[in-house]
Amino acid sequence: MRFQTGKLAMASVFALMAGIGAAQAQDDITVAMQLEPPHLDPTSAAAQAIDSVVYINIFEGLTRFMDDGSIVPALAKSWDISEDGLTYTFMLNDGVTFHDGTTLDAEDVKFSLDRARAEDSTNAQKALFAAISEVTVVDPMTVKLTLSEPNGNMLFNLAWGDAVIVAPESIENIKTNPVGTGPYKFSNWVQGDRIELMANDGYWGDAPAIKSATFKFISDPTAAFAAIMAEDVDVYPNFPAPENLPQLEADPRFKVLRGSSEGETILSTNNKMPPLDNVKVREAIAHAIDRQAIIDGAMFGLGTPIGTHFAPHHPDYVDLTAISAYDPELSKKLLAEAGYPDGFTTTLKLPPPSYARRGGEIIAAQLRAVGIQTEISNLEWAQWLEQVFRGKDYGLTIVSHTEPFDIGIYARPDYYFQYDNPAFQDLMAELNKTTDPAMRSEMLAKAQTIISEDYVNGYLFQLAWPSVVRTEIDGVWQNAPTAAIPVAEMSWAD
């Protein structure tokens, strides 16, 4: 190659430098995820991967979660709560439009909430709306919720991804072409590879610095590490290869955010399937499990042991790990007392996340040591949702429940682990009516103890949330108070 000289060469150099500067001012980002969503409607499925793509990005609710777990206004700019706690009146933000150009109004809020709580609703968290007896349009920008009984969690419930506001005009194709009010529009979905979003130029809030975002699906931990090292992805929340974190922390190209999540990782148990319907059998399973060995072997030390379905960082958490302490000899004794001196065989159906696949092998070996044999099935996420979550066709499974403050699911007998305890249900109903902080703390301690002593599930660990991020990127959530990857809060450093 020959070098140019003179004025022409200088002009070329300046043009090249200008081009380099423009290239460095990036406004696109690639975010990696381990799981691909089964579809993109957060109001009709329990898959965390759906919310990870669409929550706060495409869809918004009346309220929303912040990175510290607090609840703030979103589509509702303000609200009034009646003295008896039975009426919530929400005032909507002006000038909000959906991505298809239609205007957000109170009719859309009524449609969304009525759809979520309808008798034939497929909303995975339908119980969030159980206290709502009527949704009334006061005027185009005001909507009123009338409750059948006080519910101190209502603003919290309305912040979930299951409570986002949708429009009747676009509901038919919501699973494949989601239309919301958020800072990003759905652009493209290459099945098995990626989902692409582009900035919503008509967004009612602050314009995002990132103009296009690609969510790339990389399920294999080895491939995830390779993609990071090759700089094929810019952000990987909940990085699935914790064994590689020390190497990445030493690399100046990356920063590692070590956060926590709301994810109670449990050995979920089908409480209606014999012999798991016997509390002594469930207790035997609990005492056969060495939590720390699972944390060390599957998570390379990342994770906090739990003894009930409650986040350790919550101020009302009670450490009940001693109730189900590792004691294989006690486990064998309990099995004999339950009528299974030689153990039994059950299924262990594992979804794709590495905590489940890696942890499943360890747990299978621990159960085998006390005589319990497991038939392991590795399922894709859609299969797991169909067989386990909806079909309840399983004995044991491992999954992380990432919804915030979700101990209330144990008051739902039709929930997939099929725990039916009227006393617990009454306690949760009373908790929902209670606003006094001291009384609520007392009730929550009792609730945690009940499910721990009933050995409803095997309580393993609180899922850590390690994220690998390009050094130049700011605004990535360190913790995961809900399933969300808010791209509008991210930016490349100048």
N, C-alpha and C positions, 0 to 999 in steps of 0.2 A: 504494500500500500504506500502511495506517495503522500507526503505531507504538503498541505497547501501553505502558501506564504502570502505576506502583504495584507492589505485591507480586507480582502475576501476571507482570508484565513481568520483574522480577528473577528469579523462578523459571524463566522461560523462558530467560533469558540463561544461568543456571547450567546448565540442562539442555543447552543448545546447546554450552556450553564442555565439558561432560562428554562429549558426543557427539563433538566434535572430537578430544579426547584419546584416546577409544577408537579413532577412525578412524586416528590416527597410529600406534597400536601395531599395526603390520601384521604378519601372520603368513602372508601369501601372497606368491608371487613368480612373475614371468614371465621365463623364460629363452629367448632366441632361438637357433636353430640354422640353419645354411645348408642342411643336408641332412635329409630325412625318412628314418627307418629303413625298410628294406624289410619288416622284421618285428621282433619283440622278443626273439628267442632269441639271446643272445650266443655260444652254444655251437655254432651251426650256420651262421655266416656271417662274412664278413670285414669287413662294413661298420662303419666307425668310429662312425657315427651310432647304432648299436644300443647300444654301450657308453656313449656319451655320455648316454643316457637311463637305462639300467638299472644300470650298474656302480656299486656301493656304495649306490646308491639303492634298487633293488629286489632285486638279487642280491648275494650275498657269497660269497667263497671261503674256503679255509682260511687263506690269508694275503692281504694287500692292499698296494697301493701307497699311499704318502703323497705329499704335494705336492712333496717334495724328492726323490722317486724311491726312498726307502728302503722296505724290506719290513718289515711289522709283523704281529703276530697278528691274525686276524679271527675266523672261526668256530672256529679252533683256538686255544685259550688258551696252549698250549705244545706242544713236541715234543722228541723225543730222536732223535739220529742215531747209528747204530752206528759203531764205530771204523773199519770197513772201508768206510763210506759206502754200504752196500747196503740198509740198513733205516732207514726214517723212520717213527717212531711218533708219531701226533698225538693229543693229548687235547683233546676238544671242550668248548666252553663249555656250562654247564648252563642249562636253562630257555629254550632257543632254540626258537621255533616258526615254521613257515611262515605265510604270510598266510591260508591256509585253515584254520589251527588245528591242523594236524598237527605232531607234534614232530620236530625235527631229531635224528637219531642217526647212528651209524656206518654203518648200512645205506644211508642217503641218500648219504653220501660215497662208499661203494663203488659204488652205482648210478651216480652222476655221473661218477666217474673211469673206470669200466668202459665206460660209454656213450661217453665222449670218445675212448677209445683203441681202441674196437672196430673190427673189420675193416671194417664197413660204416658207420663213423662219418662224418658230414658236417662234423665240426669243422674249421674253417679252419686251426687251429693244432694239428692232430693230432700233429705232431712233438714238441710239448711233453711228451707223455706216452709217447714211444717207449721210454724207459728203464725204465718201470714194467712189471714182469713179473707182479705179482700184487698185488691189494688185498684185505686180510684184515680182517674185523671181529673185534677182540679182545674187546670187550664193547660195550654200547650207546653208550658215550662215548669209545671208543678205537678207532682204525683204524690199520692198519699197511700201509705201502707197501714192497714188496720190489722192488729194482731189479736189472736184469740186469747192470748195470755202474755204477760211481759216476757221479753227475751233480751237479757243484757248483752247477748252476743250478736245482735242483729247487724250493727255496722261492720263487725268482723266478718260475719257470714256473707255479707254483700260484697266483700273485697275478694272473695275466692274467684278463681277462674271459671268455676261453674255458674257464677252469677253475672257474667258479662252481658252487656246489652247488645242485642241483635235486632235486625229489622225484618219484618215479614216479607218485604220485597225481595230479599236475597236469601231467605232461609232454606229454600229448596236445594241449593247447591253449596251449602255452608261447609260440608265435609271436604270438598275438593276445590272450592273457590270462595274462601272466607272473605266476607265484607264487613269491616268494622269501622270504628271511628278513630283508631289509633294512629300514631306517627308513621306507620309503615303499611303499605299495601302488599297483598300477595301478588307475586309476579309469575313464579314458575315452580313446578315440582317435577324433578326427575326421579322417579321411583327408585329406591335403593341407593340413591347417591346424594341428593341435595334438595333443599327448598330455598328459593330466592325471594327476597323482599326488596321493595324500593320505597324510597321516602314518599310520604303523602304530602304533596305540595299544598294541599288545602287543609292541612292539619290545624285544628283550632288552638293548639298550645304552642309552645316554643318549638321552632324548627330544629330537627336533630342535626348534629354535625356529620353523622354517618349517613350517606345518601343511598347506599345499597348494602345489603347484608345477605350472605350466603350461609345457610346452616348445613354443614357437611356431616354425613353420618359415617362414623368410624367406630365400629363395635369392638374390634380386636385390640387389646391393650398394646400388643407389639406394633401393630399398624398405627395406633395413636401416637406412640412415641416417635416412630419414623416420620409421621406427618408433621409433628412439632419440630423435629430437628431439621427437616427439609424446608421449614417455614411455609408449608402448604396451608396451614391454618394459623390464625392470629390469636385466637382465644379458645381454650378448652376448659369450660367449667366442669367440675367434678371429674377430673382427669382419672381415667380408669387403670393407670399403671403406677400405683404409689411407689413401687420399687425403684422407679426412675426419677423420683422427685429430687433426691440429693444431687444427681448429675445435672438436672435442669436448673436447680438453684445456683449451681456453680457456673452456669453459662450466662455471660453478660447480656445475651440476646433476650433472655426471659426473666420474668419474675414469677414466683410461686406464691399464691395467696392461700394460706391455710385457714380455712373458715369452718364453720359448723353449719349443719342443716337441721331441718325439722324432721329428718328421716329416722324414725324408729325402725331399725332393721330387726325383723322377727322371724322365727320359725313358725309360720302361721299354720294353725292346726284346725282341721275340720271337726268341730265339736259334736257333730251329729253322726259321724262315721265310726262304727265299732272297729276296734276297741277304744278309739280316741274319745268316745263319749263318756268314758270312765275317768273321773278326776284323778284317780290313783295312777292310771296309765300316763296321763298328761304330766303329772308330777314326776313320774319316773323319767320321762323324756327330758324334763327340765333339769333334773339332777345329773343326767348323763352328758350334759353339754358343758364343755369348758370354754367359756366366752373368750378368755384371753388368748387361748390357742387359736380361736377363729380370727380374732382381731390381728394377731401376729402373723398367722399363716395366710389369710386371705387379703388383709388390708395393710400388711407390713407395719403394724403398730398404730395405724390411724383409726380411731374410734373410741368411744367411751362406753364401758359396760353399762347396761340398763337392766332393771329388774321388773319393769312395768312399762306400759305404753305412754311415756311422758318424757318430754325433752329435759335433759339434765340442766340446761341453761335457764329453764323456766323457774321463776322464784318460788313456785309452789311444788317443785319436784321433791319427791321423797325417795331416798336411796333404799330400795327393797331387794337389792341383789342377793342378800343373805338368804332370803326365802327360797331361792332356787340355786343355791350354791352348788358348785360341781362336787358330786359325791356319787361315783358309779356304784359303790357297794349299796348305798341307800336305794339307788335306782333299781338294782336287781331285786332287793327286798320288796320294794313296792310292786314290781311286776309280779312277783310270786303271790303277794297278798291280793292282787287284782285277778289272779287266776291265769297268769301267763308266765310260769316259771321258766319256760324255754323261749320266751320272747314271742314275737309275731312279725309279720311282714306288712308293710304299707308302702304307698307311693310317695315319692319325693319329686315334685314337678318344679323345675327351675327355669325362671325367666332369664333373659340374656345378660343382665349386668354382671360384672366380674365378681362383685361381692356375693352374688347368688351362686354362680357357677363354681367359684373357688371355695366359698364357704360351704357349699353343698357337699363337696367331696370330704371336707373335714368333718362335718356333722354326721355324714353317713358312716364314717369310720368310728366316730365316738358312739353312735347308737349301736353299731355292730358289736362294740365291746361289751355291751350289756345284754345283747341278744336280740336287738331290734334290727331287722333287715329292711332295707329300703330299695325299692325299684326306681332308679333315677331316670327321669325323662327331661331332656333339655328342650325347652319350648321357645319358639319365637314369641315376641310380645303379643301379637294378635292371637296366637294359639293359647297363650297363658290367660288372656282376658276372656276368651271363649270357654276354655275348659275349667279354669280355676275360679276366676272372679265372678263370671256370670253363671257357669254351669255347676260350680261347687263340686266338680268331679275330681277330687284329690284327697289325699290323706294329709300330707305335709307339703309345704312350699316355703321358699325364702323370698321375702320382699321387703323393701324399705318404704314405709308409709311416710311420704314427704309432705302431706298436708299439715298445716299448723294447727296446734291445739285440737287434735282429732280424737281424744279419748271418748267422745260421744258416740263413735261408731260401735262401741261395745253395747250400746243401748238399742241396737238394731238387730233383732233376731234373724232377719232375712239377709244380713250382711254375710259375706262369703265364708267367714269362719263360724257362723251359725251359733253364736253364743246367746243363750236365752236365760237371762236372770232378771226376774221382775223387780227385785230389790234394787239392782243397779239401774234399771230403767227408771224407777221412781226417783232415785237419787239424781240422775241426770235431768229429769224433768224439774225437780226442785232447784237444781243449780241454775237452770236457764231463767228461773223467775227471780233469782237472788242477785242483788246488786251490792250488798255489804261485803267489802273485801275480806274481812276476817272470817265471815261465814263461808264465803266461797273457798277460801284456802282450806278450811276444815273439811268441806265437802270433797274438794279435789284430793286431799290426802286420803280420805276414806275410799274414794273411787279407785285411786291407784292401788290401794291395798286389796280391795275386793278382787280385781282381775288378776293381781299377782298371786293371791292365795287360791284362786280358782284355776290357776295355771292354764288360762285360756289359750295362750300361745307361749312359745319359747322366746323370751325376751333376750336379745343378743347384744346389740350395741347401737349407739346413736351414730348415724352415718356422718363421717367427716366430709368436708367439702373443699378439697384441694383444687385450685384452678391454676392453669399455666397460661400466662399472658405475655405477649410481646412487650418488651420494656417500654416501648413508646406509647402504649395504649393506656388511657386513664378511664375511670368510671365503671370498671367491672365490679359487680357485687362480690364482696369477699365471703359473705354468708348467704345462706339460702333460706330466708324466712318463708318462702313458698316456691313452687316450681316456676321460675321466671328467669329469663336472660334478657333484660331490658337494653336493647341496642341503642335506644335514643339517649341513654345516659353515658354512652361510651364516646370516646374521641381519640384521635391521634394527636400526640403532643406536637406543638409547633416546632 
